[in-house]
Amino acid sequence: MSFLDTLSVARPEVFLALASLVLLLVGAFAAPRGATLVSWLAAGALLFAAYLAATAPMGAIFNGGFVGDAASRFAKVGIYGMSAVGVILGSGWLSRLKAHQFEFPVLIVIAAVGMGMMASAGDLISLYVGVELQSLALYVLAAFRRDDAKASEAGLKYFVLGALSSGLLLYGASLIYGFAGSVRFTDIAAAAHAGVHNGVIFGLVFLIAGLGFKVSAAPFHMWTPDVYEGAPTPVVGFFGAAPKFAAMVLFARALGDAFPGAVDQWRSIIIILAVASMLLGAFAGLAQKNLKRLWAYSSIANVGYALVGLSAGSAEGYQSMLVFMVLYMVDVTGFFACLTALTRDGKPMETLEDMAGLMRERPGIALALTAFAISAIGFPPFSGFIGKVFVFRAIIDAGYSWVAVVGLVSSVVSAFYYLRLIKVMWFDATPGATDAPPVDARVIAYAAALFTLPVVILAMKGLDPLSKVAAAAFGLS
């Protein structure tokens, strides 16, 4: 394979890396009015990268360290598409606050490069490089409004705990390399198939702990509520979508490609994380009044549902995780688009009390929030119900029906705070008029709300992009 053929497999990442350098130059020379131009160029670059990902040739390059397959194609299209939405939503929000800087879209593009590497990781080195490239950009995005004390605190907490998780990840990777004799997932799988050494299992536990932080699975969730509350609202919407999807794909690739013969060893750990995440997210969310903190616990619970599919350890389980995360990614982006659109007297509306009477003030936004809440509950026939059916069916087929029962219980418990939000919006008295919502946030919110409806999901059946992935995902066809 020639050098150009090698690069063609990774052409989305190569293109975005070059695009980030060009965008930096454009922003620097076009200042102080270059932020808007850079934002639109960044969004266009991300959408073009999604096209490149969909059409990129398949194969393993860089000595197996970078893998292009159906699963990575599918993941990258979603990652880059949602990153483009994050650029548009965040740039509009910052512009309205007179705080827009061209570095914001550039950081999202750099994070997207890292997320693409995570989706295509074929060894422990590319896994770590992808995770850190994404994480370093996210730390800065969390504290992007450095004059805001909460945002600065959120960025600092995220950075400190992220460094801890990186240490766990590296220690686990070093143990796996020491006992398996290779960093490549295929070689690790062969070594594990020949006989799983206790040292490899010990390293795998640390690796799972490090990745558990990245997806905010309990008990590694401690950063999530504070970071969600303090970070800028559109940044939180971005955090909950593309980076979390990329981390879950990396989770599946690390376990499915490197340890396919050790499913019995790692399944019990993933089930513990899944059950803890579902229950903690459901019960801890009951006490929340701030909607960003509430959705932080909701995200923890939803990561638990995704881990349920992953713990099945089968092609059906990996497929169910991919489907669930795509549907959840749209829901969380739409919800935070609604929060981005809502202000009263110039102040953001972020508490339950702020949402009182919203149906009379802004019926379109209220209906969109209602759709996201009902979908998050898992009420049929919305998209959240479809996602949960996928993951529960996968774990039941694997012989762990009790995990699905725990998931159903946590769904019932969490329904309280979703229904409370709907009740406040529809029936409580409004405290005052809301400001006119911006067009960009409103359009994104409405589009995401339409996606939760069954008619749109059924329309996708003709393209069938979700179900085709499992046949080639993670080498389990």
N, C-alpha and C positions, 0 to 999 in steps of 0.2 A: 504494500500500500504506500503510495507516494505521500509526500508531506501535505500536499493540497487535499488529497483524499482523506488524510487523517484529520485535517482541520475541518473538513466539511461535516464530519460527524458532530463536532462541537461548534458549528457555525453560529448558533444563537448566542452562545457565551462569548465567542470571539467578537461578534458584531456588537454586543452590548458593552463589552470592555472598551472597545475602540470608541463607541458612541459616548461613553461616560467621559473619556478624555476630550473629545470634541466639544461636548456640552460644557465642560469646565472652561474651555477656551472661549466659547461663545458667551457664557455668562460673565467671564472676567472682562472681555472687551466691550460687551454691550451694556455693562452696568451704567447707571442704576436701574435702567428700565428693561434689562435683559431677562428678569425672572420669568415673566409671562411667556416670552419666546422660548426660553429653555424648557419650561413646563410642557408646552405643546410639542416641542421637538422630542422630549423624553417620552411622552405618551405615544407619539407616533413610532418612535424607535422600539418601544416595548411591544406594541401591536405587530410591528414588522418582525420582531424576534419571535412572537408567537407563531407567525406564518412560517418562519424559518424552522422552528421546532417541529411543526406539523409535517414539513416536507423534507426534513433532514434524513440522510441515509442512516441505516442502523449498523451497529457494529461496536466492537470494543477497541479502544485506542489507548495510547500511552501505557502499553504493557498491561492492559486490563484495568487501569485506574479510572477510566472514564467509559461508561457504558451508554450506548444509545439503543433503546429498544421501545416497544409499544408503551410500556409503563412510563418511561421518561418523557416520551412525546406527549402523552396525555397529560402528565403532570405539568410540563412546561407551558403548554397552551393555557392551562388554567392559571398558573403562577404569573406568567407575563401579562395575561389579560387583566387579572385582578390588580397587578401592580400598576398598570396604566390607569385603571379606575382610581387607585390610591393617589396617583399623581394629580389627576384632575380634581378630585375631591379636596385634597389637602392644599393644593395651590390656590383654589378659589377661596377656601376658608382663610388662609393666611393673607391673601390679598385684601379681603374685607377687614382684616385686623391691622392693615398697613404694616405687616410684618413679613411679607413675602421676600424670600431670598433665593437666588438661583441654586444654592447648594441643596435645597430640599429635594427637587426632582432628581438631581444627580445622585444623592444618597439612596433613593429608591432604586435607581438603575443599578447601582453597585450592589445593593442588597439582592436584586434580581439575578445578578451574575452568580452570587453565592448560592442562591436557591436553586438555580439551574444545575450547578455542580452537585448540590445535595441530591437532586433527583437522579443524577447520572453517576453517583459515586460507585466505584468498583473496587476500591480498597480503603484501608483505614486512613491513608494520608489524604486522599481526595475528600473523604468524609469530613476530616477535621478542617481542611482548608475551606471547604464550602460552608461549614457551620460558622467558622470564625469570620469569614468575609461577610456573611449575612449579619452576624451578631454585632460586629463593630459598627456597621451602618445603622442598625436598629438602636443601639445605645445612644447614638447622636440624635436620631429622630425623636426618641422619647424625651430628650431634654432640649429639643430644638428651640423652644421659647425660653431662652436662658434667663430672661428677666422675670419669669414666672417661678415662684418658689416651689410650687407643687411639681412642675415639670422638671426642674433641676433635681428635686428629691427623687422623682421617678427614674430619671436617667441614672442617678448615682446608685440607687438600689438595684436596678437592672444590671448595671455594669459589675458591681461587687458580687452579686449572686451568680451572674453569668460567668465571671472568672472562676468561681468555685466549681460550677458545673463543668467548665472546660478542663479543670484539673482532674475531676472524676473521669471525664471522657478520655483524656490522655492516659491516665493511669490504667484504665481498663484496656485501652488499645495496646499499651506497652505489654501488659500481661498476656493478651491474646497473641501478640507477635512473638513474645518470648517462648510461649509453649507450642504455638502452631508453626513457627518458623517462617512465616510470610505475612505480608500485610494485605495481599490480594484476597478478596472474598472467595474466589473459586478455590484457592489453595487452602484457605482456612476451612472451607466446607469439606475438602478432601481429608484434611487432618482430623476434623471432628468426626467424619464418617468412619475413619479407621479406629477411633476410640476417643471419647471425650475426656480429656484430662481435667482434673479438678482445678488446675490453674486457669484453664480456658474458661471454665464456668465462673470462676471467681472474677476474671476479667470481664466476662459478659455481664455480670451483675453491675459492675462499675460503668460499663458502656451504656447499659439500660438506664442507670441513674442519671448519667449525663444527658442522654437524649430525653429522658423524662422531664428534665427541667425545660428543655427547649419547647416541648409541647404543653407545658404547664400541667402535667399529670400529678395528682396527689400521690405521695406527700411532698412533691417537689414544686408545689404550686405557690409557695409563700410570696413570690414576687408579683404575682398576677394582679390581685386586687389593687394594690398600691400603684403599680405602674399604669393600669387601666384608668384609675381615677386621676392621676396626675398628668399623664401625657396628653398632648393635643387630641381632640376628639377624632379627627380624620386619621390621625396616626394610629390610634387605637383600632379603628376599623381596618386599617391595613395590617396591623399586628395580628388581628384575629382571623385574617383570611389567608393571604399568600404564604407568609412565613410558617404559619401553623400547618398548612397543607404540605409545604416542602419538608418540614420536619417529620410529619407522619409518613410521607413517602420514603424518606431516608430511614426511618425506624423500620419500615417494612422491608426495605432493601437490605439493611444490615442483618436483620434476623433471617429473612427468607433466602438471601443469596449466600451469606457466610455460615449460617447455622441451620440449614434445612434438615440435617440429620439429628439435631438436638432440640427438636420441637418440644418434646416432653420436659426438657430441662428448663427452657425459657417460657413455656406457656404458663406455668404456675405463677411466675413473676409478673407477667403481663396481665393475667387475670386479677391478681392482687391490686395492681395499679388501676385497672379498669373499675373494679368494684369500689375501691377507695375514692376514685375521682367522681364516679356517679353519685355516690352517697354524700360526699362532702359538698359537691356542687349543688345538690338538691337541698340539703338541710341548711347549709351556711347562707344560701341565697335568700332564705325566708326572712332574715333580719335586715336585709339591705334596703335602704331608702334611696341611695344614690344609684342611678341607672347604669352608670359606667361600672361601678363595683358589682352591681347585680349581674350585669352581663359578663363580668369577669368570672364569677362563680358559675354562670351558665356555660361559659366556654370550658371550664374545668370539667363540668358534667358531660359536655358533648365530646371532649377528648376521651372521656371514659367510654362513651358509646363507640367511638372509632377504634379504641383499643380492644373492645369486645370482638369486633370483626377481625382485627389483627391476631388476637389470641387463638382464633380457630386454626391458624397454621396451615391453611389450605388455599388453593387458587380462588375458591369462592369467598373465603374470608378476606383475602387481599382485595378482591374486586369490591366487596361490600364496603371496605374501608375507603377505597377510592371514591365510590359513589356517594357515600355519606359525607365525606369531607368536601366534595364539590358542592353538594346541596347546602351544607352548612356554611361554606365560604360565601355563597350568595346571600344567605340569610343575615349573617353578621355584617357584611358590607352594607346591605340595605338598612339594617337597624341603625348603624352609626351614620349613615347618610342622612337619616331622619333627624338624629340628634344634631348633626352639623347644620341642618337647615333650620332648626328651631332656636329662636332667641326671643326674649321679651325685654324691651327697653335696652337693647344692645347686649344683654347678659345671656349667656348660654342657659338653656333649660335642661338640667341634668338630674333632677330629682323627681320622685313620684308626684309630689305636690305641684311641681311645675306643669305636669301633664294634665292637671284637672281641667275638665271641660274642653279638651283639645278637639273633640269631635265637632263642637259648635264653631270653634275658631278656625281650625284648619282640617276640614274633613278628609282631604286627600292624604295628608301626612298621617292622620289618625287611622285611616283605613289601612295604610301601608304598615304602620306599627302593629295593628291588630293582626294582619296577615303573618308578620314575622313572629309574633308571640304565639299564635295558634300553631304555626309550623314548628316552633321550638318545643312546644308541648309534645308534638308528635301526633296531632289530631288528624285523622283521615278526612279528606284525601290530600292534604297538603304535602309539600316536599319533605318536611321533617318526618312525617309518618313513613314515607317511602324509604328514606334513609335508614330509619330504625328497623323496618321490616327486613332490609337486606342484612344488617349486622346481626340481628337476633336469629334470623334463619341460619346464618353461617355458624354461629356458636351452638345452636341446637343440633345441627347436623354433625358437629364435632363431638357431641355427647355431653355438653355442659349446659343443660337446660336451666339449671339453677342460676347461672349468670344472667340469662335472659330475664328470669323472674326478678332478680335484683334490679335490672335495668328498667323493667316495667314499674316497679315500686318507686324508684327514684323519679321516673317520669311523672307519676301521679303526685308525688310530693312537690316537685318543681312546678307543677301546674298552678299551684296556689299563687306564686308571685307573678307568673305570666297573666293569670286571670285578674289579679289585683290591678295590674297595669291597665288592662282593658276596661275594668270597672271604673277606674279613676278617669280615664279618657272619655268614656261614654256617659257617665252618670253624675260625676261631681261638678260642682259649680266652678267656673273659671275665675282665677284671681285677676285676670286682666287680658287685654288684647296682646296677641303675639305679633312680632315683626314679620314682614313679608319674606317668605323663604326664598333663597337664591335659586336660580334656574338650574344650575349644575347639580346641586345636591338633591333638588326635587326630582329631576329626571332620573338620576341614578336610583333614588329610593323607589320611584314608581316602577322602573324597569325590574329591579330586584324583587319587588312585591309581586309583579306579574309572573315571575319565574317560580314563585312558590305555588302557583295555582296548577291544578292537575292538567288543565287543557294544554298549557305550555309544555309540561313535562311529557305528556303523551305525544305532542307534536314532535318532540325530539326523537321519538321512537323510530321515525323514518330515517334519521341519520344514524341512530343507534351508536353514539360515540362512547357510551358508558360500558355497555355489555361486551364490546369487542376487545376491551383491554385485557380481560382476565385470561384469554387464551394464550397470550404471550407474556403476561406479567410475571416478572421475577423467576422466569425459567420453570414455571410449574405447569405448563400446558400438558 
